[in-house]
Amino acid sequence: MSNYSRIADQGEEQGHCKGCRWWQAEHEDVAHENEDLGLCMHQELTHFSLQVTGQSGCNRFEPAKVLDYAGANL
């Protein structure tokens, strides 16, 4: 198991799991993503198999990359 590093303050980069690049969940409707369970895939947390809802959040938040209709990163 890797050493877990503590991050005391992530500054302004905070948000819900549903907007984080590390959240992986299958949901059929955006209206339900607050309640949907997904896995946190952050490299320091994957060994915990951490299941979180879209409304959850933590100090490892990184905004998800947005794809436009052609699939290009914005």
VOLO-526171 format. One record per residue (C-alpha): residue number from 0; residue in one letter; x, y, z. Coordinates in Angstrom, 3 decimals. Example, Ala and Ser with C-alpha at 12.3 -4.5 7.8 and 13.67 -1.06 7.14 Angstrom:
! residues 2
@resi=0	resn=A	X=12.300	Y=-4.500	Z=7.800
@resi=1	resn=S	X=13.670	Y=-1.060	Z=7.140
//
This chain:
! residues 74
@resi=0	resn=M	X=0.000	Y=0.000	Z=0.000
@resi=1	resn=S	X=1.327	Y=3.432	Z=-0.882
@resi=2	resn=N	X=1.900	Y=6.110	Z=1.712
@resi=3	resn=Y	X=-1.134	Y=8.313	Z=2.119
@resi=4	resn=S	X=-0.299	Y=12.005	Z=1.951
@resi=5	resn=R	X=-2.378	Y=14.533	Z=3.839
@resi=6	resn=I	X=-3.483	Y=17.663	Z=2.090
@resi=7	resn=A	X=-4.612	Y=20.146	Z=4.713
@resi=8	resn=D	X=-5.918	Y=22.852	Z=2.390
@resi=9	resn=Q	X=-6.834	Y=22.481	Z=-1.266
@resi=10	resn=G	X=-7.633	Y=26.181	Z=-1.544
@resi=11	resn=E	X=-10.436	Y=27.226	Z=-3.882
@resi=12	resn=E	X=-10.462	Y=23.906	Z=-5.787
@resi=13	resn=Q	X=-13.359	Y=22.282	Z=-3.961
@resi=14	resn=G	X=-16.555	Y=20.785	Z=-5.230
@resi=15	resn=H	X=-18.851	Y=17.796	Z=-5.325
@resi=16	resn=C	X=-17.730	Y=14.397	Z=-6.532
@resi=17	resn=K	X=-20.098	Y=14.611	Z=-9.516
@resi=18	resn=G	X=-17.849	Y=17.348	Z=-10.954
@resi=19	resn=C	X=-14.530	Y=15.693	Z=-10.090
@resi=20	resn=R	X=-12.267	Y=13.949	Z=-12.580
@resi=21	resn=W	X=-11.796	Y=11.026	Z=-10.163
@resi=22	resn=W	X=-15.501	Y=10.150	Z=-9.818
@resi=23	resn=Q	X=-16.657	Y=7.255	Z=-11.969
@resi=24	resn=A	X=-20.329	Y=6.419	Z=-11.928
@resi=25	resn=E	X=-22.869	Y=5.080	Z=-14.325
@resi=26	resn=H	X=-26.068	Y=7.059	Z=-14.302
@resi=27	resn=E	X=-28.917	Y=7.309	Z=-16.731
@resi=28	resn=D	X=-30.140	Y=10.764	Z=-15.844
@resi=29	resn=V	X=-28.185	Y=13.869	Z=-14.830
@resi=30	resn=A	X=-31.048	Y=14.768	Z=-12.481
@resi=31	resn=H	X=-30.183	Y=11.725	Z=-10.332
@resi=32	resn=E	X=-26.379	Y=12.061	Z=-10.210
@resi=33	resn=N	X=-26.520	Y=13.634	Z=-6.726
@resi=34	resn=E	X=-27.847	Y=10.345	Z=-5.336
@resi=35	resn=D	X=-25.956	Y=7.966	Z=-7.647
@resi=36	resn=L	X=-23.110	Y=5.960	Z=-6.149
@resi=37	resn=G	X=-19.764	Y=5.951	Z=-7.882
@resi=38	resn=L	X=-16.175	Y=5.014	Z=-7.164
@resi=39	resn=C	X=-13.431	Y=7.472	Z=-6.299
@resi=40	resn=M	X=-10.552	Y=6.567	Z=-8.608
@resi=41	resn=H	X=-7.907	Y=8.872	Z=-7.099
@resi=42	resn=Q	X=-4.640	Y=6.941	Z=-7.022
@resi=43	resn=E	X=-4.223	Y=7.384	Z=-3.261
@resi=44	resn=L	X=-7.788	Y=6.237	Z=-2.548
@resi=45	resn=T	X=-8.505	Y=3.391	Z=-4.994
@resi=46	resn=H	X=-7.292	Y=0.688	Z=-2.579
@resi=47	resn=F	X=-10.181	Y=1.676	Z=-0.278
@resi=48	resn=S	X=-12.820	Y=1.013	Z=-3.002
@resi=49	resn=L	X=-14.458	Y=4.202	Z=-1.796
@resi=50	resn=Q	X=-18.080	Y=4.539	Z=-2.921
@resi=51	resn=V	X=-19.399	Y=8.089	Z=-2.869
@resi=52	resn=T	X=-22.487	Y=9.918	Z=-4.090
@resi=53	resn=G	X=-22.423	Y=12.842	Z=-6.477
@resi=54	resn=Q	X=-23.006	Y=15.216	Z=-3.556
@resi=55	resn=S	X=-19.984	Y=13.933	Z=-1.640
@resi=56	resn=G	X=-16.736	Y=15.860	Z=-1.712
@resi=57	resn=C	X=-13.203	Y=15.868	Z=-0.340
@resi=58	resn=N	X=-9.890	Y=17.722	Z=-0.436
@resi=59	resn=R	X=-8.664	Y=15.723	Z=-3.460
@resi=60	resn=F	X=-11.178	Y=17.403	Z=-5.802
@resi=61	resn=E	X=-9.980	Y=18.136	Z=-9.335
@resi=62	resn=P	X=-12.450	Y=19.538	Z=-11.859
@resi=63	resn=A	X=-13.467	Y=17.053	Z=-14.557
@resi=64	resn=K	X=-12.371	Y=17.849	Z=-18.089
@resi=65	resn=V	X=-15.270	Y=18.942	Z=-20.240
@resi=66	resn=L	X=-15.648	Y=17.459	Z=-23.712
@resi=67	resn=D	X=-17.380	Y=19.370	Z=-26.468
@resi=68	resn=Y	X=-19.684	Y=17.648	Z=-28.961
@resi=69	resn=A	X=-16.705	Y=16.628	Z=-31.151
@resi=70	resn=G	X=-14.907	Y=15.005	Z=-28.217
@resi=71	resn=A	X=-12.150	Y=17.615	Z=-27.909
@resi=72	resn=N	X=-10.947	Y=18.696	Z=-24.463
@resi=73	resn=L	X=-11.938	Y=22.219	Z=-23.491
//
